[in-house]
Structure formats: C-alpha cells, structure tokens
Amino acid sequence: MQLQPVNVGHKALADYATIASRGVMDQIRTLAEALQGKRVLHLSATAFGGGVAEILYTLVPLMRDAGLETEWQVINGQDEFFDVTKSIHNALQGADVTLTDEQKKIFHGYNRANAEALDGAWDFVIVHDPQPAAILDGGRPGGGRWIWRCHIDLSAPSRDVIDFLAPSLARYDAAVFHRREYVPAGTPLPRAYIWPPAIDPLAPKNMALSPEDAAYIVDQFGIDVERPLITQVSRFDPWKDPLGVIEAWRIVREEHPGLQLALVGSMAHDDPEGWDYYNRTVEAAAGDPDVYILSNLNNVGSVEVNAFQVHSAAVLQKSIREGFGLTVTEALWKGRPVVAGNVGGIVDQVTHGETGWLVGSVEECARAVSEVLAEPDIARAMAKAGKEHVRSRFLTPRLLRDWLALFNVLDGRETDAGSALAAVGAAG
C-alpha cells in the first residue's frame, strides 16, 4: 500500500505581487532564504471537497516556488475508517459521541497502516485534521518535525473523544489552530500556534468574473437571471444547516415571491454522511422549482461556484458550528453581501452591521436577507468593507508567510515574523 500523491500543478509567487502587500512578499522572500531545499510533506484525508483540499492546491505549489521541496499525499482508507473519522469530527465539534472499542481499533489500524506506507525523509510533516492524527503513534516515520494542523472548531469537544486523541496529539512538535478559543483546555498538547486559513485570489473559484459571465453560467443550471437569487455554498452537513436555510428562504419569499435559492455543495470521499444529508436536503426542498440543489455531480466546479456567488443578491453560510468558513471569505472577496452564522471563525471575518450580517436563528437569517434585498446600497457598502478586510488578512500569501515563519521557529531561528506568530503554549 502506498500513499496517494496529489498533482497540484505550478503557481508563481510573482503573480500575487500586485494583490498582497509588499511587506508580506518581502517577509516571504526573507523567511524562505534559510529554508531552501527543505523537504515538506502535507498529509490529508482527501484531495477534493472541502476547504483543506482547496488550500493545499495553492499552498503546496507556492511553497515549491519559494524553494522548498513540497509534496502532498492522501492517506488510504475505506468506508469503515471514514465512518469512524466522521464521528470523531462531529464529536470534536461538540456532538455527544462516545467511540466504541471497535471504532477505536479501526481508527488506530488505518493510521498504523498509513504510517507504514509513508516513504522518504522529510524536514517538516504537516498532518491535516483528525483522520491521520494518530500516524505518529508507532514512531516517527520520515523523521523531521511534525505539525498537526486542525481546521475545525474544538472549543467544546466531546471529552471522551478528545481524551482518546490526546496521546496521539501530544507526540507532535507543534499544533496550529484557526483561533485561540479552539485550543482544547485540559488537553496535553505541543506548543500551539494560531492563524486563520486563507483563499487563493487567483484560483478559478475566486478570480474576477464579470456579472454578465456569472449570469451566463448560472443560467445554464436553470436559474432565472431576471429574478433575485440567494446561495449557500457548503457540504451537505448538519453543521452547515441547509435545512435552516430552506426555512429562512421560505419566510423571505413571502415578501419577495420571485426569490430563488441555490444550495451548492460537493460530495467528498471522506464524508459518508454527506449522501444522507443531501437526501434530507432534497426532501426538505419538497420539489419546489425555485430551490436548486447542486453539487460536483451536476458538473458544478470552481468556476460555477464563483458564478453563483457573484450572481447572488446575498451569499449565506448559516452554520451552527464552523471551523472558519472559507465560503464566507470567498463571498466577501467577491464583494457580495454575506449573511452568516454567529459562530466560530465566521466572527473573525464578519462584523455585524459593518462587513455583513451575523445570525443565530432561522428568523434572524430571514430578516437579514430581507434587509439585503430592501437596502441594496447599504448591503453593497458593507460588502465593499468586507472585501478590504479579506485583502488584508485572509489571502494565500499571508498563509504562506505564517508557515515559513513556523518552519524557521522549529528550526531554532528567531525572525520578526516568527515572533509575531500567536503561540499559546502547551495546554493541559
């Protein structure tokens, strides 16, 4: 058994020079000087579907362009493994879940097999999220320094499940979280660093798209481009609350009968619950012709997602739990009015009444969408402020800078950028 390498293509740092600040680009060059030729491996559970994969398709080639020998590999797993890791994911985000002895055995068995399949020597290995978190349990394959990158909200995890993972996490040299609040209290961890994820402004999903081109694309999916549309882009997952979005849309439609709704998602291979919740979402739509439920299985790719966001009067992300919410970042970057759940990393992006609307219920969501439709000038002004907030904090060059700074720290070199990283020390 071998781990699956991911082909990420080529990207050039120079292409971002007019988008990122000169200070960030200068920091990247300085930090990369001491890291030339270092070997970096990213490990994740899937190469498509979800924010982690999207980040890596940009981050990996940019690390290469900065002079690091960087690879991305995907672990092996069958349905029984991903059923367990989905339960772990839900538990870490607060679901009341207790793992059985058989589930624990499955989790450790697949991690052990993937550790044995890991080949080569590495200076830095970055393990993304819980699925491969126990890969160090049998030793340190490939040598080097190991970092656990958590992309989910661990502010109120199931005690049983976080205690189960804790011995594995303690073996890492560092951990990285989106927010300080996500570092689980009372859990022995390596030194934790805090920074948010980022989007690639030059990727097909985020590149500039004219209103005319966006309208042409969404028209191909049956959308009436002469009537208003609201859209939520996310996995079909209870934490994203697509059923609540449908309820909110029905309330708003009483005032705006022509309003259409698009729920645009992707079916990821490490998310076995996705099909069940997709079917529940279809059932909740009850065949209404103004509700469009679309996914990569309908040939909705990055450009199509871009078009739906650009064409929408409002972009929703009515999450109940959210590690960060890159779909919010994407919509803000496109200058679209955003209505989003008042949870997790979303609150680092949306300031209520300034860069968008934060909501905590179906009724609040409906009122916010009604305000967007009733006051388009105010909505546009808030969206413009949101775009500038993203430009300064949530674009890929800043993310690359943070990783290079951490590599320097782990190598024992003090830098201004490394000193600026928010480290919270070992928990426990």
C-alpha positions in Angstrom: 0.0 0.0 0.0 1.3 3.5 -0.9 0.0 6.9 0.0 -1.5 8.7 -3.0 0.5 11.7 -4.3 -1.6 14.7 -5.4 -0.6 16.6 -8.6 -1.0 20.3 -7.8 0.5 21.9 -10.9 2.5 25.2 -10.8 2.0 28.6 -9.3 4.3 31.6 -9.1 4.6 33.9 -6.1 5.3 36.8 -8.5 1.7 36.6 -9.7 0.5 37.7 -6.3 2.7 40.8 -6.0 0.0 43.3 -7.0 -2.6 41.7 -4.7 -0.6 41.1 -1.4 1.1 43.8 0.4 4.8 44.5 -0.3 5.6 43.8 3.3 4.2 40.3 3.2 6.0 39.5 -0.1 9.3 40.8 1.4 8.8 38.6 4.5 8.2 35.5 2.4 11.5 36.1 0.5 13.4 36.6 3.7 11.9 33.6 5.5 12.4 31.3 2.6 16.2 32.0 2.3 17.0 29.8 5.3 14.6 27.0 4.1 15.9 26.4 0.6 15.8 22.7 -0.3 13.9 21.7 2.9 11.5 18.8 2.3 7.9 19.3 3.3 5.1 16.8 3.3 1.4 17.6 3.7 -0.9 14.6 4.7 -4.7 14.8 4.4 -7.7 12.6 4.0 -8.9 13.7 0.6 -7.8 15.6 -2.4 -11.2 17.2 -3.2 -14.2 18.5 -1.4 -13.8 21.0 1.5 -11.5 23.8 2.4 -8.4 21.8 3.3 -8.0 20.5 -0.2 -8.6 23.9 -1.7 -6.0 25.5 0.5 -3.4 22.8 -0.4 -3.9 23.1 -4.2 -2.5 26.6 -3.8 -0.2 26.4 -0.8 1.8 23.4 -2.0 2.9 24.9 -5.3 3.7 28.2 -3.7 5.9 26.5 -1.1 7.7 24.9 -4.1 8.1 28.3 -5.8 9.6 29.6 -2.6 12.3 27.0 -2.8 11.0 24.2 -0.6 10.7 20.6 -1.9 7.0 20.2 -1.0 4.7 17.2 -1.6 1.0 16.4 -0.8 -0.1 12.9 -0.2 -3.5 11.5 0.7 -3.9 8.7 3.2 -5.7 5.4 2.4 -9.0 4.5 4.0 -12.1 2.5 3.4 -15.7 3.4 4.3 -15.4 1.8 7.8 -12.5 4.2 8.5 -14.2 7.3 7.2 -17.4 6.4 9.1 -15.3 6.5 12.3 -13.5 9.7 11.4 -16.8 11.5 10.6 -18.0 10.5 14.1 -14.7 11.9 15.5 -15.1 15.1 13.5 -18.7 15.6 14.8 -17.6 14.8 18.4 -14.8 17.3 18.3 -17.3 20.0 17.1 -19.5 19.3 20.1 -21.7 16.3 19.2 -22.4 13.9 22.1 -20.4 10.9 20.7 -18.7 8.1 22.5 -16.4 5.8 20.5 -16.7 2.1 20.8 -13.7 -0.2 21.2 -14.2 -1.4 17.7 -14.2 2.1 16.3 -11.0 2.9 18.2 -9.4 -0.2 16.8 -10.4 0.7 13.2 -9.0 4.3 13.7 -5.7 3.1 15.0 -5.4 0.3 12.5 -5.7 2.5 9.5 -3.3 5.1 11.0 -0.8 2.4 11.6 -1.1 1.1 8.0 -0.7 4.6 6.6 2.4 5.2 8.8 3.9 2.1 7.4 3.2 3.3 3.9 4.9 6.6 4.4 8.0 6.8 2.3 11.0 9.1 2.3 12.7 11.5 4.7 11.2 14.9 5.5 12.2 18.0 7.3 8.6 19.0 8.1 5.4 16.9 8.0 2.0 18.7 8.3 -0.9 16.4 9.3 -4.2 18.0 8.5 -7.2 17.3 10.8 -8.1 14.2 12.9 -8.2 11.5 10.2 -4.4 10.9 10.2 -3.7 12.3 13.6 -2.5 9.0 15.1 0.0 8.4 12.4 2.9 9.1 14.9 1.8 6.5 17.4 4.2 3.8 16.2 7.2 6.1 15.9 8.3 9.0 13.7 8.3 7.8 10.0 10.3 10.0 7.8 11.9 11.8 10.7 11.8 15.6 10.8 9.4 17.9 12.8 5.7 17.1 12.8 2.9 19.6 13.0 -0.8 18.9 13.5 -3.0 21.4 11.6 -6.5 21.5 13.0 -9.1 23.1 10.7 -12.2 22.5 12.9 -13.8 24.1 16.0 -12.5 22.4 19.2 -13.9 24.9 21.6 -16.4 22.4 23.1 -15.3 18.9 22.1 -16.6 15.6 23.4 -14.4 14.9 26.4 -14.4 11.2 25.6 -13.1 11.7 22.0 -10.6 14.5 22.7 -9.1 12.3 25.6 -8.9 9.4 23.1 -6.9 11.6 20.6 -4.8 13.4 23.2 -1.9 10.9 23.5 -1.5 11.0 19.7 -1.6 14.8 19.5 1.0 15.1 22.3 3.6 13.4 20.1 3.7 16.4 17.6 6.3 19.2 17.7 3.6 21.9 17.2 -0.1 22.3 16.6 -1.9 25.0 14.6 -5.4 26.2 15.2 -7.6 28.8 13.5 -8.5 30.6 16.7 -7.2 30.7 20.3 -10.6 29.5 21.5 -10.1 26.3 19.6 -7.2 25.0 21.6 -8.9 22.4 23.9 -8.5 23.2 27.6 -7.2 20.5 29.8 -5.6 18.5 27.0 -1.8 17.9 26.8 -0.7 19.3 23.5 2.6 20.6 22.0 3.0 24.3 21.7 0.0 25.7 19.8 0.1 28.5 17.2 -2.8 30.5 16.0 -3.6 31.7 12.5 -6.6 31.7 10.2 -6.7 29.9 6.8 -6.8 31.8 3.5 -8.2 31.8 0.0 -6.3 32.0 -3.3 -7.5 35.2 -5.1 -6.1 33.9 -8.4 -7.8 30.4 -8.3 -10.7 29.8 -10.7 -13.1 29.9 -7.7 -12.0 33.4 -6.8 -10.7 35.1 -9.9 -12.5 38.2 -11.2 -15.7 37.2 -13.1 -18.0 39.8 -14.7 -21.7 39.9 -13.8 -22.5 39.1 -17.4 -20.3 35.9 -17.4 -21.7 34.9 -14.0 -25.3 35.3 -15.2 -24.5 33.3 -18.3 -23.1 30.4 -16.3 -25.9 30.2 -13.7 -28.5 30.4 -16.5 -27.1 27.0 -17.7 -28.4 25.5 -14.4 -32.0 26.8 -14.9 -31.7 29.9 -12.8 -33.9 32.7 -13.9 -31.3 35.5 -14.1 -34.0 38.2 -14.1 -35.1 37.2 -10.6 -33.1 37.5 -7.3 -31.0 34.6 -6.1 -29.5 33.7 -2.7 -26.9 31.0 -2.4 -25.2 28.9 0.2 -22.1 27.0 -0.8 -21.1 24.2 1.6 -21.0 20.5 2.1 -24.3 18.8 2.8 -23.8 18.6 6.6 -26.0 19.2 9.6 -23.4 21.8 10.9 -24.0 23.9 7.8 -27.7 23.8 8.4 -29.0 23.7 4.8 -32.5 22.8 6.2 -32.5 26.0 8.2 -31.5 27.9 5.0 -34.6 26.5 3.2 -36.8 27.5 6.1 -35.3 31.1 6.1 -35.8 31.3 2.3 -39.5 30.3 2.6 -40.0 33.1 5.1 -38.3 35.7 2.9 -40.2 34.5 -0.2 -43.5 35.7 1.5 -42.2 39.2 0.9 -40.2 38.5 -2.2 -42.2 35.9 -4.2 -39.6 35.8 -7.0 -36.7 34.8 -4.8 -34.7 31.8 -5.8 -32.4 29.6 -3.6 -29.3 27.6 -4.6 -27.6 25.2 -2.3 -24.3 24.3 -3.9 -22.1 21.7 -2.3 -19.5 19.0 -3.0 -19.6 15.3 -2.2 -16.3 14.5 -0.6 -15.0 10.9 -0.4 -14.1 11.2 3.4 -17.7 12.3 4.3 -20.0 9.3 4.2 -22.8 11.2 6.0 -22.9 13.6 3.0 -25.2 11.5 1.0 -27.7 11.1 3.8 -27.8 14.8 4.5 -28.0 15.6 0.7 -31.1 13.4 0.6 -32.6 15.1 3.6 -32.0 18.5 2.0 -33.7 17.3 -1.2 -36.6 16.1 0.9 -36.9 19.4 2.7 -37.0 21.3 -0.6 -40.1 19.3 -1.4 -39.7 19.6 -5.1 -40.0 23.4 -5.1 -38.9 24.6 -8.6 -37.2 27.7 -7.1 -34.8 25.6 -4.9 -31.7 24.4 -6.8 -29.7 21.7 -5.1 -26.4 21.2 -7.0 -23.0 19.6 -6.5 -19.9 18.5 -8.3 -22.1 15.6 -9.5 -24.0 18.2 -11.6 -20.7 19.4 -13.1 -20.6 22.3 -10.6 -16.9 23.1 -10.3 -14.8 26.0 -9.1 -15.9 28.5 -11.9 -19.5 27.6 -11.4 -19.3 28.2 -7.6 -17.7 31.5 -8.4 -20.5 32.4 -10.8 -23.2 31.5 -8.2 -21.5 33.7 -5.6 -21.0 36.6 -7.9 -24.6 36.5 -9.3 -26.3 36.2 -5.8 -28.0 39.1 -4.1 -26.7 37.5 -0.9 -24.4 34.6 0.0 -25.4 32.7 3.1 -23.4 30.5 5.4 -25.9 29.6 8.1 -23.5 27.4 10.1 -24.3 26.1 13.5 -20.6 25.2 14.0 -17.8 26.4 11.7 -14.0 26.0 12.0 -13.5 29.1 9.8 -15.8 29.2 6.8 -13.8 29.9 3.7 -17.0 30.2 1.7 -17.6 33.4 3.7 -14.1 34.6 2.8 -14.8 33.8 -0.9 -18.1 35.8 -0.9 -16.6 38.7 0.9 -13.7 38.8 -1.6 -16.2 39.0 -4.4 -17.8 42.0 -2.8 -21.1 40.1 -2.1 -23.4 40.8 0.9 -23.0 38.0 3.4 -25.4 36.5 5.9 -23.7 34.0 8.2 -23.9 32.1 11.4 -22.6 33.9 14.5 -20.2 31.1 15.2 -16.6 30.0 15.0 -14.2 31.7 12.6 -17.0 33.4 10.8 -17.0 36.1 13.5 -13.3 36.9 12.6 -14.5 37.8 9.1 -17.9 39.3 9.5 -18.5 42.3 11.9 -22.3 42.5 12.2 -23.5 45.7 10.6 -20.1 46.6 9.1 -19.0 43.8 6.8 -22.1 41.6 6.8 -24.9 40.1 9.0 -24.3 37.6 11.8 -27.4 35.5 12.6 -28.3 32.9 15.2 -31.7 31.6 14.1 -33.8 30.9 11.1 -35.8 34.1 11.8 -32.7 36.3 12.1 -31.4 34.8 8.9 -34.6 35.6 7.1 -34.7 39.2 8.4 -31.1 39.8 7.3 -31.8 38.5 3.8 -34.8 40.8 3.6 -32.7 43.7 4.6 -30.2 42.9 1.9 -33.0 42.9 -0.7 -34.7 46.0 0.7 -31.5 48.1 1.1 -29.1 47.2 -1.7 -27.0 50.3 -1.3 -26.3 49.6 2.3 -25.6 46.0 1.5 -23.1 46.9 -1.2 -21.2 49.3 1.1 -20.9 46.6 3.8 -19.7 44.1 1.1 -17.0 46.5 0.0 -15.7 46.8 3.5 -15.7 43.0 3.8 -13.6 42.7 0.7 -10.9 45.0 2.1 -10.9 43.0 5.3 -10.2 39.9 3.4 -7.5 41.6 1.3 -5.6 42.5 4.5 -5.9 39.2 6.4 -7.2 36.2 4.5 -5.3 35.8 1.2 -2.8 32.9 0.5 0.5 34.9 0.6 -0.1 35.7 4.3 -0.8 32.0 4.9 2.5 31.0 3.2 4.3 33.6 5.3 3.0 32.1 8.5 4.1 28.6 7.5 7.6 29.7 6.6 7.8 31.6 9.9 6.8 28.5 11.9 9.4 26.4 10.0 12.1 28.8 11.0 10.9 28.8 14.6 11.0 25.0 14.7 14.5 25.1 13.2 15.6 27.3 16.1 15.8 30.6 14.1 14.3 33.8 15.5 12.6 36.1 13.0 10.3 39.1 13.3 7.6 37.1 11.6 8.2 34.1 13.8 8.0 36.3 16.9 4.7 37.7 15.7 3.0 34.2 15.5 0.4 33.8 18.2 1.7 30.9 20.3 -0.4 29.9 23.3 1.9 27.3 24.9 1.2 23.7 25.8 -2.3 23.1 27.2 -3.1 20.8 30.0 
